[in-house]
Amino acid sequence: MKKIGKAMIKNGLIFGVLIILTTLNAWSQDTIRVLAIGNSFSVDAVENNLFELGQEQGVTFIIGNLYIGGCSLERHWENAQNNKADYSYRKIDSEGKKNTSPNATLIQGITDEEWDYITFQQNSPNSGFIDTYFPYLAQLTAFTKKQTSNPRVKFAFHQTWAYANDSNHSGFPRYNSDQAQMYHAIVKTSREAAREVGIERIIPAGTAIQNGRSSFIGDRFCRDGYHLSLDLGRYTAACTWFEFLTGKSVVGNPFSPRTITPLEATTVQRAAHEAVLNPFEITSIDLENELASSGLASSDIIERNSELSSLECQEQSL
């Protein structure tokens, strides 16, 4: 009987240790919870590709998007004041499953998770005009901070992109229908506005798109002149968000939409990576010349980038 009792105790201890180790292993998995308070441009940025990019590098994203088409900071603040149920709340859970809740309020989205990041953005026609940000951004961030259940939540500002050169958007003439002028206005204004309210983090999707436009791909990042294309455009934005949120280089990440070529995927990964490194200036991306001068094929450079990414992941896990 004593032997049986000792065996039971021993087995119980082993079982307990296994439970603890399993729990610790689960906790060691990277999970990042991010909520966007936005509009159709946040749909373009976070609702496609971001989850899959995370899967490939050991990161689980829980993604929320409080969406109203064309919503400005002023309207977000009005909704906050009056608790208006005007939002479509889209959420991608830890399994990658997307659910949509219509007629949601800001408070519902903000309190749904202990978000690690909550992001803000201006609507595109107003994105380059500082007077449209205030006092609404300051009021909205204060409101959000009061409602969130995570005292360590980090606020970030989503720097959006300039329209395509041939865009017929009604807001484009405000920038003299000039893509470069619009881009520089967005960079300057979003930086000033974020600094004014104490937001230290800017997600440079606009710079990533502009970097990509400097490449052989050209001005093919929008599907209608202002919303991002379903493949290249959205993938570029997601790559930018991925690298910003994780601190891991997106260059060499194996995931990309099936409709884009390996060279295009590597190009926009580079565009996003350089944007995170240099969020307020354009970096020219010229992989074609790099390939020609090095004598490498596109598959060689993609394999090399993938190896570098794997090494970086190993170093970060040490």
LODREN-134609 format. One record per residue: z, y, x of N, C-alpha, C, O in turn. Coordinates in steps of 0.1 Angstrom, whole numbers, padded with zeros to 4 digits, always signed. Layout:
ZYXZYXZYXZYX ...
END
This chain:
+0000-0012+0008+0000+0000+0000+0000+0013+0009-0007+0022+0006 +0008+0012+0020+0008+0024+0028-0005+0026+0034-0009+0038+0036 -0012+0016+0038-0026+0017+0044-0035+0024+0034-0043+0032+0037 -0034+0019+0021-0043+0024+0011-0040+0039+0009-0049+0047+0007 -0027+0042+0009-0023+0056+0007-0028+0065+0018-0033+0076+0015 -0026+0060+0030-0031+0068+0042-0046+0070+0041-0052+0081+0044 -0053+0059+0037-0068+0060+0036-0072+0070+0025-0082+0078+0027 -0065+0070+0014-0068+0080+0003-0065+0094+0008-0073+0103+0005 -0054+0096+0015-0052+0110+0021-0062+0114+0030-0067+0125+0030 -0066+0104+0039-0077+0108+0049-0090+0111+0042-0096+0121+0046 -0094+0103+0032-0106+0105+0025-0105+0119+0018-0115+0126+0017 -0094+0122+0012-0092+0134+0005-0093+0146+0014-0100+0156+0010 -0088+0145+0026-0089+0156+0036-0104+0158+0040-0108+0169+0041 -0110+0147+0043-0125+0147+0046-0133+0154+0035-0141+0163+0038 -0130+0150+0023-0137+0156+0011-0134+0171+0010-0143+0179+0007 -0122+0174+0013-0118+0189+0012-0125+0197+0023-0130+0208+0020 -0126+0191+0035-0133+0198+0046-0148+0199+0043-0154+0210+0045 -0154+0189+0037-0168+0190+0033-0170+0200+0023-0180+0208+0024 -0161+0202+0013-0163+0212+0003-0162+0226+0010-0170+0235+0007 -0152+0228+0019-0151+0241+0026-0164+0244+0034-0169+0255+0034 -0169+0234+0041-0181+0236+0050-0193+0239+0041-0201+0248+0045 -0194+0232+0030-0205+0235+0021-0204+0249+0015-0214+0256+0014 -0192+0253+0012-0190+0267+0007-0193+0277+0017-0200+0287+0014 -0188+0275+0029-0191+0284+0040-0206+0285+0043-0212+0296+0046 -0213+0274+0042-0227+0273+0045-0235+0281+0034-0244+0288+0037 -0230+0280+0022-0236+0288+0011-0234+0303+0013-0243+0311+0011 -0222+0306+0017-0219+0320+0020-0227+0326+0031-0231+0338+0032 -0231+0317+0041-0239+0322+0052-0253+0325+0049-0260+0331+0057 -0258+0320+0037-0271+0323+0033-0273+0338+0031-0264+0344+0024 -0283+0344+0035-0285+0358+0033-0290+0360+0019-0300+0355+0015 -0282+0368+0011-0286+0372-0002-0285+0387-0003-0274+0393+0001 -0295+0394-0007-0296+0408-0008-0299+0412-0022-0309+0407-0028 -0290+0420-0028-0292+0425-0042-0297+0439-0042-0290+0448-0037 -0309+0441-0048-0314+0455-0047-0319+0459-0061-0326+0451-0068 -0315+0471-0065-0319+0477-0078-0327+0489-0076-0322+0498-0069 -0339+0490-0082-0347+0502-0082-0345+0509-0095-0347+0503-0106 -0343+0522-0095-0343+0531-0107-0356+0538-0105-0357+0548-0098 -0366+0534-0113-0379+0539-0110-0389+0540-0121-0386+0545-0132 -0401+0536-0118-0413+0537-0127-0423+0527-0123-0420+0517-0117 -0436+0529-0126-0446+0520-0123-0448+0518-0108-0452+0507-0103 -0444+0528-0100-0445+0526-0085-0434+0517-0080-0436+0511-0070 -0423+0516-0086-0413+0506-0082-0417+0492-0087-0414+0482-0080 -0425+0491-0098-0431+0478-0102-0440+0473-0091-0439+0462-0087 -0449+0482-0086-0458+0479-0075-0450+0474-0063-0455+0465-0056 -0439+0480-0060-0432+0478-0047-0424+0465-0047-0423+0458-0037 -0416+0462-0058-0406+0452-0057-0408+0440-0066-0401+0430-0064 -0416+0441-0076-0417+0430-0085-0427+0419-0081-0428+0409-0088 -0434+0421-0070-0444+0411-0065-0442+0410-0050-0441+0420-0043 -0442+0398-0045-0443+0395-0030-0429+0396-0023-0427+0389-0013 -0420+0405-0027-0408+0407-0020-0399+0394-0020-0394+0391-0009 -0398+0388-0031-0390+0376-0032-0396+0365-0022-0388+0359-0015 -0409+0364-0023-0415+0353-0015-0415+0356+0000-0413+0347+0008 -0416+0369+0004-0414+0372+0018-0400+0368+0023-0398+0363+0034 -0390+0371+0014-0376+0367+0018-0375+0352+0020-0368+0347+0029 -0381+0344+0011-0380+0330+0011-0384+0325+0025-0378+0315+0031 -0395+0330+0030-0401+0326+0043-0392+0329+0055-0394+0322+0065 -0382+0338+0053-0374+0341+0065-0359+0340+0062-0351+0347+0067 -0356+0331+0052-0342+0327+0050-0334+0338+0042-0322+0338+0043 -0341+0346+0035-0334+0357+0027-0336+0354+0012-0348+0353+0008 -0326+0355+0004-0327+0354-0010-0325+0368-0016-0315+0374-0014 -0335+0372-0023-0334+0385-0030-0331+0383-0044-0336+0375-0051 -0322+0392-0049-0320+0394-0064-0324+0408-0066-0319+0418-0061 -0335+0409-0074-0342+0422-0076-0341+0427-0090-0344+0420-0100 -0336+0439-0092-0336+0446-0105-0345+0458-0104-0346+0465-0094 -0352+0461-0116-0360+0473-0117-0358+0479-0131-0362+0473-0141 -0353+0491-0131-0351+0498-0143-0364+0507-0145-0365+0517-0138 -0372+0503-0154-0386+0508-0154-0389+0516-0167-0386+0512-0178 -0394+0528-0165-0401+0536-0175-0414+0541-0169-0413+0547-0158 -0425+0539-0175-0438+0544-0169-0437+0559-0167-0434+0567-0176 -0441+0563-0154-0442+0578-0151-0429+0585-0151-0428+0597-0152 -0417+0578-0151-0404+0585-0153-0401+0593-0141-0402+0589-0129 -0397+0606-0144-0392+0615-0134-0377+0615-0132-0370+0608-0140 -0372+0621-0121-0358+0621-0119-0351+0629-0130-0340+0626-0134 -0358+0639-0135-0352+0647-0146-0350+0638-0159-0340+0639-0165 -0360+0630-0162-0358+0621-0173-0348+0610-0171-0340+0607-0180 -0347+0605-0159-0336+0595-0156-0323+0601-0158-0314+0595-0164 -0321+0614-0154-0308+0620-0156-0305+0623-0170-0294+0621-0175 -0315+0627-0178-0314+0628-0192-0309+0615-0199-0301+0615-0207 -0316+0604-0195-0312+0591-0200-0298+0588-0197-0290+0582-0205 -0294+0591-0184-0280+0588-0180-0270+0596-0188-0260+0590-0193 -0272+0609-0191-0263+0617-0198-0262+0612-0213-0251+0612-0218 -0272+0607-0219-0272+0603-0233-0272+0588-0235-0273+0583-0246 -0271+0581-0224-0270+0566-0225-0282+0560-0233-0280+0552-0241 -0294+0566-0230-0306+0562-0238-0311+0548-0234-0311+0544-0222 -0314+0540-0244-0319+0526-0242-0334+0526-0241-0341+0520-0249 -0339+0533-0231-0353+0536-0229-0360+0527-0219-0372+0527-0217 -0352+0519-0212-0357+0511-0200-0362+0497-0204-0356+0491-0213 -0372+0493-0196-0375+0479-0195-0368+0474-0182-0372+0478-0171 -0358+0466-0184-0350+0461-0172-0356+0448-0168-0354+0437-0175 -0363+0448-0157-0369+0436-0151-0360+0430-0140-0355+0438-0131 -0357+0417-0140-0348+0412-0130-0354+0399-0125-0358+0390-0133 -0355+0397-0112-0358+0385-0105-0346+0379-0100-0339+0385-0091 -0342+0367-0104-0330+0361-0100-0331+0353-0087-0342+0353-0081 -0320+0347-0083-0320+0340-0070-0330+0328-0069-0332+0323-0058 -0335+0324-0080-0345+0313-0080-0359+0318-0081-0368+0310-0081 -0360+0331-0081-0374+0337-0082-0379+0338-0097-0390+0342-0099 -0370+0335-0106-0374+0336-0120-0373+0351-0125-0362+0357-0123 -0383+0356-0132-0383+0369-0137-0380+0370-0152-0386+0363-0160 -0370+0378-0155-0367+0381-0169-0368+0396-0172-0365+0404-0164 -0372+0399-0185-0374+0413-0189-0365+0415-0201-0366+0408-0211 -0357+0426-0200-0348+0430-0211-0353+0444-0216-0351+0453-0209 -0359+0444-0228-0363+0457-0233-0351+0465-0239-0341+0460-0241 -0354+0478-0241-0343+0487-0247-0330+0486-0239-0320+0485-0245 -0331+0487-0226-0319+0487-0218-0315+0501-0214-0323+0510-0214 -0303+0503-0210-0298+0516-0205-0296+0515-0190-0296+0504-0184 -0294+0527-0184-0291+0527-0169-0279+0519-0166-0278+0512-0157 -0269+0521-0175-0256+0515-0172-0257+0500-0172-0251+0493-0164 -0265+0495-0181-0267+0480-0182-0272+0475-0169-0267+0465-0163 -0282+0481-0163-0288+0477-0151-0279+0479-0139-0277+0470-0131 -0272+0490-0138-0263+0493-0127-0252+0484-0126-0247+0480-0116 -0246+0480-0138-0234+0471-0138-0237+0456-0139-0228+0448-0139 -0250+0453-0139-0254+0439-0141-0251+0430-0129-0248+0418-0130 -0251+0436-0117-0248+0429-0104-0240+0439-0095-0240+0451-0097 -0234+0433-0085-0228+0441-0075-0239+0444-0064-0240+0437-0054 -0247+0454-0067-0259+0456-0059-0255+0461-0045-0246+0468-0043 -0263+0455-0036-0261+0460-0022-0268+0473-0019-0264+0482-0012 -0280+0475-0026-0288+0487-0025-0292+0491-0039-0296+0483-0048 -0292+0504-0041-0297+0510-0053-0307+0521-0048-0303+0530-0040 -0319+0521-0053-0329+0531-0049-0333+0541-0060-0333+0537-0072 -0337+0552-0055-0342+0563-0064-0356+0567-0060-0360+0565-0048 -0363+0573-0069-0377+0579-0065-0381+0589-0075-0376+0589-0086 -0390+0598-0071-0396+0608-0080-0409+0602-0085-0415+0594-0079 -0413+0607-0097-0426+0603-0102-0437+0609-0093-0435+0620-0087 -0449+0603-0093-0459+0607-0083-0464+0621-0084-0466+0628-0073 -0467+0627-0096-0472+0641-0096-0462+0651-0089-0466+0661-0084 -0449+0648-0091-0438+0657-0086-0433+0653-0072-0424+0660-0067 -0438+0642-0067-0431+0637-0055-0432+0646-0042-0423+0645-0033 -0441+0656-0042-0442+0665-0031-0436+0679-0034-0439+0688-0026 -0429+0680-0044-0424+0694-0048-0409+0693-0049-0403+0687-0059 -0402+0700-0040-0387+0699-0039-0380+0704-0051-0369+0699-0054 -0385+0714-0058-0378+0720-0069-0377+0710-0081-0369+0712-0090 -0386+0699-0081-0385+0690-0092-0374+0679-0090-0371+0671-0099 -0368+0679-0078-0358+0669-0075-0344+0674-0079-0335+0666-0081 -0342+0687-0080-0328+0692-0082-0327+0700-0095-0337+0707-0099 -0315+0699-0101-0303+0692-0097-0303+0677-0100-0292+0670-0098 -0314+0671-0104-0313+0658-0110-0310+0647-0101-0302+0638-0104 -0315+0647-0088-0312+0636-0079-0297+0636-0076-0291+0625-0075 -0291+0648-0073-0277+0648-0070-0269+0643-0082-0259+0636-0080 -0272+0647-0094-0265+0642-0106-0266+0627-0108-0257+0621-0112 -0278+0623-0106-0281+0608-0108-0274+0600-0098-0269+0589-0101 -0274+0604-0085-0266+0596-0075-0251+0596-0078-0245+0586-0076 -0246+0607-0082-0232+0608-0085-0228+0599-0097-0218+0592-0097 -0237+0599-0107-0235+0590-0119-0236+0576-0115-0227+0568-0120 -0245+0572-0107-0247+0558-0103-0235+0553-0095-0231+0542-0096 -0231+0562-0086-0219+0558-0077-0207+0555-0086-0199+0547-0083 -0205+0563-0097-0194+0561-0106-0195+0548-0113-0185+0542-0116 -0207+0544-0117-0209+0532-0125-0209+0519-0118-0206+0509-0123 -0213+0520-0105-0215+0507-0098-0201+0500-0095-0191+0507-0093 -0202+0487-0094-0189+0480-0092-0188+0476-0077-0177+0471-0073 -0197+0480-0069-0197+0477-0055-0194+0490-0047-0202+0499-0046 -0181+0491-0042-0178+0504-0035-0186+0506-0022-0186+0516-0016 -0192+0495-0017-0200+0495-0004-0215+0496-0007-0223+0494+0002 -0219+0499-0019-0233+0500-0022-0240+0511-0014-0234+0521-0011 -0252+0508-0010-0260+0517-0002-0271+0523-0010-0278+0516-0017 -0272+0536-0010-0283+0543-0017-0295+0545-0008-0293+0548+0004 -0307+0544-0013-0319+0546-0005-0329+0554-0014-0328+0553-0026 -0338+0561-0007-0348+0568-0015-0362+0562-0012-0365+0559+0000 -0369+0559-0022-0382+0553-0021-0393+0563-0019-0396+0571-0028 -0398+0564-0007-0409+0574-0003-0422+0567-0008-0426+0557-0002 -0428+0573-0018-0440+0567-0024-0452+0572-0017-0451+0579-0007 -0464+0568-0022-0476+0570-0015-0485+0581-0021-0483+0585-0032 -0494+0586-0013-0504+0595-0017-0515+0588-0025-0518+0576-0022 -0522+0595-0034-0533+0589-0041-0545+0586-0032-0546+0591-0021 -0554+0578-0037-0566+0575-0031-0575+0588-0030-0573+0597-0038 -0583+0589-0020-0592+0601-0019-0600+0604-0031-0602+0616-0034 -0604+0594-0038-0613+0596-0050-0605+0596-0063-0611+0594-0074 -0592+0597-0062-0584+0596-0074-0587+0607-0084-0589+0619-0081 -0587+0603-0097-0589+0613-0108-0576+0616-0115-0576+0621-0127 -0564+0613-0109-0552+0615-0116-0550+0630-0118-0554+0638-0110 -0544+0633-0130-0543+0648-0134-0534+0655-0124-0534+0668-0124 -0525+0648-0117-0516+0655-0108-0522+0658-0094-0516+0665-0086 -0533+0652-0091-0539+0653-0078-0543+0668-0074-0541+0671-0063 -0548+0675-0084-0552+0689-0080-0540+0698-0076-0542+0708-0069 -0528+0694-0079-0516+0701-0074-0515+0700-0059-0508+0708-0052 -0522+0690-0053-0523+0688-0038-0537+0691-0033-0541+0686-0023 -0544+0699-0041-0558+0703-0038-0567+0690-0036-0576+0690-0029 -0563+0680-0044-0570+0667-0044-0573+0662-0029-0583+0657-0026 -0562+0664-0021-0563+0661-0007-0552+0650-0004-0541+0653-0005 -0557+0638+0000-0547+0627+0003-0538+0631+0014-0526+0629+0013 -0543+0636+0025-0534+0640+0036-0524+0650+0032-0512+0649+0036 -0528+0660+0025-0519+0671+0020-0508+0665+0012-0496+0668+0013 -0512+0656+0003-0502+0649-0006-0492+0640+0002-0480+0641+0000 -0497+0633+0011-0489+0624+0020-0478+0633+0027-0466+0630+0027 -0483+0643+0034-0473+0651+0042-0463+0658+0033-0452+0660+0037 -0467+0662+0021-0458+0669+0011-0447+0659+0007-0436+0662+0006 -0451+0646+0004-0442+0636+0000-0432+0633+0011-0420+0632+0009 -0437+0631+0023-0428+0629+0035-0418+0640+0037-0406+0637+0038 -0423+0652+0037-0414+0664+0039-0403+0665+0028-0392+0667+0030 -0408+0664+0015-0400+0666+0004-0389+0655+0002-0378+0658+0000 -0394+0642+0003-0384+0631+0001-0373+0632+0012-0362+0628+0010 -0377+0635+0024-0368+0636+0035-0357+0647+0033-0346+0645+0035 -0362+0659+0028-0353+0670+0026-0344+0667+0014-0332+0669+0015 -0349+0661+0003-0341+0658-0009-0331+0648-0006-0319+0649-0010 -0334+0637+0002-0325+0627+0005-0313+0632+0014-0302+0629+0011 -0317+0641+0023-0307+0647+0032-0298+0656+0024-0286+0656+0027 -0303+0663+0015-0295+0672+0007-0284+0665-0001-0273+0671-0003 -0287+0653-0006-0277+0646-0015-0269+0635-0007-0261+0628-0012 -0272+0635+0006-0265+0625+0015-0270+0611+0014-0263+0602+0018 -0283+0609+0011-0289+0596+0011-0295+0595+0025-0304+0602+0029 -0290+0585+0033-0294+0584+0047-0305+0574+0049-0311+0573+0060 -0309+0567+0039-0319+0557+0040-0332+0560+0032-0331+0563+0020 -0343+0559+0038-0356+0562+0032-0365+0549+0034-0367+0545+0045 -0370+0544+0023-0380+0533+0024-0394+0538+0024-0399+0543+0014 -0400+0537+0036-0413+0545+0038-0425+0538+0034-0434+0535+0042 -0426+0534+0021-0438+0528+0016-0450+0537+0017-0461+0532+0020 -0448+0550+0015-0459+0559+0016-0465+0559+0030-0478+0560+0031 -0457+0559+0040-0462+0559+0054-0469+0546+0057-0479+0545+0064 -0463+0535+0052-0470+0522+0054-0484+0521+0048-0493+0516+0054 -0485+0527+0036-0499+0527+0030-0508+0536+0038-0520+0532+0040 -0503+0547+0043-0511+0556+0051-0515+0550+0064-0526+0551+0069 -0505+0542+0070-0509+0535+0082-0520+0525+0079-0529+0523+0087 -0519+0518+0068-0529+0508+0065-0543+0514+0063-0553+0508+0066 -0543+0526+0057-0555+0533+0055-0562+0537+0068-0574+0539+0068 -0554+0538+0079-0560+0541+0092-0568+0529+0098-0575+0531+0108 -0566+0518+0092-0572+0505+0098-0586+0503+0093-0591+0511+0085 -0592+0492+0096-0605+0488+0091-0605+0486+0076-0616+0487+0070 -0593+0485+0070-0593+0483+0055-0597+0496+0048-0603+0495+0038 -0593+0507+0054-0597+0520+0048-0589+0523+0035-0577+0519+0034 -0595+0530+0026-0588+0535+0015-0589+0525+0003-0594+0529-0008 -0585+0513+0005-0586+0503-0005-0572+0498-0010-0570+0486-0013 -0563+0507-0010-0549+0503-0013-0545+0506-0028-0534+0502-0032 -0553+0512-0035-0550+0516-0049-0561+0509-0058-0572+0508-0055 -0556+0505-0070-0565+0498-0080-0572+0508-0089-0582+0505-0095 -0566+0520-0091-0571+0530-0101-0570+0544-0095-0571+0554-0103 -0568+0545-0082-0566+0558-0076-0552+0562-0073-0550+0571-0066 -0542+0555-0080-0528+0559-0077-0519+0547-0077-0510+0546-0069 -0520+0537-0087-0513+0525-0086-0518+0516-0075-0530+0516-0072 -0509+0509-0069-0513+0500-0058-0522+0489-0062-0520+0484-0073 -0531+0485-0054-0540+0473-0057-0530+0461-0058-0520+0460-0051 -0535+0451-0066-0526+0440-0068-0524+0431-0056-0514+0423-0056 -0533+0432-0046-0531+0423-0035-0527+0432-0022-0515+0431-0019 -0536+0439-0016-0533+0446-0004-0522+0457-0006-0513+0457+0002 -0523+0465-0016-0514+0476-0018-0500+0471-0021-0490+0475-0014 -0498+0462-0031-0485+0457-0034-0479+0449-0023-0467+0450-0020 -0487+0442-0016-0482+0434-0004-0477+0443+0007-0467+0441+0013 -0484+0454+0009-0480+0464+0020-0466+0470+0016-0457+0471+0024 -0465+0474+0004-0452+0480-0001-0441+0470+0000-0430+0473+0005 -0443+0457-0004-0433+0447-0003-0429+0444+0011-0417+0442+0014 -0439+0444+0020-0436+0442+0034-0426+0453+0040-0417+0450+0047 -0429+0465+0035-0421+0476+0039-0406+0475+0034-0397+0476+0042 -0405+0472+0022-0392+0469+0016-0385+0458+0023-0373+0458+0025 -0392+0447+0025-0386+0435+0032-0380+0439+0045-0368+0436+0048 -0388+0446+0054-0383+0449+0067-0371+0459+0066-0362+0458+0074 -0373+0469+0057-0362+0479+0056-0349+0472+0052-0338+0475+0057 -0350+0464+0042-0337+0458+0036-0331+0447+0045-0319+0446+0045 -0339+0440+0052-0334+0429+0060-0331+0432+0075-0323+0426+0081 -0338+0442+0080-0338+0445+0094-0346+0435+0102-0345+0435+0115 -0353+0426+0096-0361+0415+0102-0376+0420+0103-0381+0425+0093 -0382+0418+0114-0396+0422+0114-0404+0413+0105-0403+0401+0104 -0413+0420+0097-0422+0413+0088-0434+0407+0095-0441+0399+0089 -0437+0412+0107-0449+0407+0114-0448+0393+0117-0438+0388+0124 -0457+0385+0113-0457+0371+0114-0452+0363+0103-0452+0351+0103 -0447+0370+0093-0442+0363+0081-0453+0355+0075-0464+0360+0072 -0451+0342+0072-0462+0333+0068-0467+0336+0054-0478+0332+0050 -0459+0343+0046-0464+0345+0032-0473+0357+0031-0471+0368+0036 -0484+0355+0023-0493+0366+0019-0500+0361+0007-0502+0349+0005 -0505+0370-0001-0513+0367-0013-0526+0359-0009-0531+0362+0001 -0530+0350-0017-0541+0341-0014-0554+0349-0013-0564+0345-0007 -0554+0361-0020-0567+0368-0021-0570+0377-0009-0580+0384-0009 -0561+0378+0001-0563+0386+0013-0565+0377+0025-0560+0366+0025 -0573+0382+0034-0576+0374+0046-0564+0374+0056-0556+0383+0055 -0563+0365+0065-0553+0365+0076-0553+0378+0084-0542+0383+0087 -0564+0383+0087-0565+0396+0095-0560+0407+0086-0553+0416+0092 -0563+0408+0074-0558+0418+0065-0542+0417+0064-0535+0427+0064 -0537+0405+0062-0523+0403+0061-0516+0408+0074-0506+0415+0073 -0521+0404+0085-0515+0409+0098-0516+0424+0099-0506+0430+0104 -0527+0430+0095-0528+0444+0096-0518+0451+0088-0512+0461+0092 -0516+0447+0075-0507+0454+0067-0492+0451+0070-0483+0459+0068 -0490+0439+0076-0476+0437+0082-0473+0447+0093-0462+0452+0094 -0483+0449+0101-0481+0459+0112-0479+0473+0107-0471+0480+0112 -0487+0476+0096-0486+0489+0090-0472+0491+0085-0466+0502+0086 -0466+0481+0078-0453+0482+0073-0443+0483+0084-0433+0491+0084 -0444+0475+0094-0435+0474+0105-0434+0488+0113-0424+0493+0115 -0446+0494+0115-0446+0507+0122-0441+0518+0113-0435+0527+0118 -0442+0516+0100-0437+0526+0091-0421+0526+0091-0415+0537+0091 -0415+0514+0092-0401+0514+0093-0396+0519+0106-0385+0526+0106 -0404+0517+0117-0400+0523+0130-0402+0538+0130-0394+0545+0136 -0413+0543+0124-0416+0557+0124-0419+0561+0110-0431+0563+0106 -0409+0564+0101-0411+0566+0087-0418+0579+0083-0422+0580+0072 -0418+0588+0092-0423+0602+0088-0436+0606+0095-0440+0618+0095 -0443+0596+0101-0455+0599+0108-0465+0587+0107-0460+0576+0106 -0477+0590+0108-0488+0580+0106-0490+0573+0120-0491+0580+0130 -0490+0560+0120-0493+0552+0132-0507+0545+0129-0508+0537+0119 -0516+0547+0138-0529+0541+0136-0529+0526+0139-0523+0522+0149 -0535+0518+0130-0535+0504+0131-0549+0499+0134-0558+0501+0125 -0552+0494+0146-0565+0490+0149-0566+0476+0155-0568+0475+0167 -0563+0466+0147-0563+0453+0152-0576+0447+0156-0577+0439+0165 -0587+0453+0150-0600+0448+0154-0603+0451+0169-0608+0442+0176 -0600+0463+0173-0602+0466+0187-0593+0459+0196-0596+0455+0207 -0580+0456+0191-0571+0449+0199-0576+0434+0201-0575+0429+0212 -0582+0429+0191-0588+0415+0192-0599+0415+0202-0600+0406+0210 -0608+0425+0201-0620+0426+0209-0616+0428+0224-0622+0421+0232 -0607+0436+0227-0603+0439+0240-0595+0428+0247-0596+0426+0259 -0588+0420+0239-0580+0409+0244-0588+0396+0245-0584+0386+0251 -0599+0395+0238-0607+0383+0237-0601+0372+0228-0605+0361+0229 -0591+0376+0220-0585+0367+0210-0593+0367+0197-0599+0376+0193 -0592+0355+0190-0596+0355+0177-0585+0359+0167-0574+0360+0172 -0589+0362+0155-0578+0366+0146-0567+0356+0144-0556+0359+0142 -0571+0343+0144-0561+0333+0143-0551+0333+0155-0540+0329+0153 -0556+0336+0167-0547+0337+0178-0537+0347+0177-0525+0345+0180 -0541+0359+0173-0531+0370+0172-0521+0367+0161-0509+0371+0162 -0526+0361+0150-0516+0358+0139-0506+0347+0143-0495+0348+0140 -0511+0337+0151-0502+0327+0156-0492+0333+0166-0480+0330+0166 -0497+0343+0174-0488+0349+0184-0477+0357+0176-0465+0357+0180 -0481+0365+0166-0471+0372+0158-0461+0363+0151-0449+0367+0151 -0466+0352+0147-0457+0342+0140-0447+0337+0150-0435+0335+0146 -0451+0334+0162-0442+0329+0172-0431+0340+0176-0419+0337+0177 -0436+0352+0177-0426+0363+0179-0416+0365+0168-0404+0367+0171 -0421+0363+0156-0412+0364+0144-0402+0353+0144-0390+0355+0141 -0406+0341+0148-0397+0329+0148-0386+0331+0159-0375+0328+0157 -0390+0336+0171-0381+0339+0181-0371+0349+0177-0359+0348+0180 -0375+0360+0170-0366+0370+0166-0356+0365+0156-0344+0368+0157 -0360+0356+0147-0351+0350+0137-0341+0341+0144-0329+0342+0140 -0345+0334+0155-0336+0326+0162-0325+0334+0169-0313+0331+0169 -0330+0345+0175-0320+0354+0182-0310+0360+0172-0298+0362+0176 -0315+0364+0160-0306+0370+0151-0295+0360+0145-0285+0364+0141 -0299+0347+0146-0290+0337+0141-0279+0333+0151-0269+0326+0148 -0281+0337+0164-0271+0334+0174-0259+0342+0173-0249+0340+0181 
END
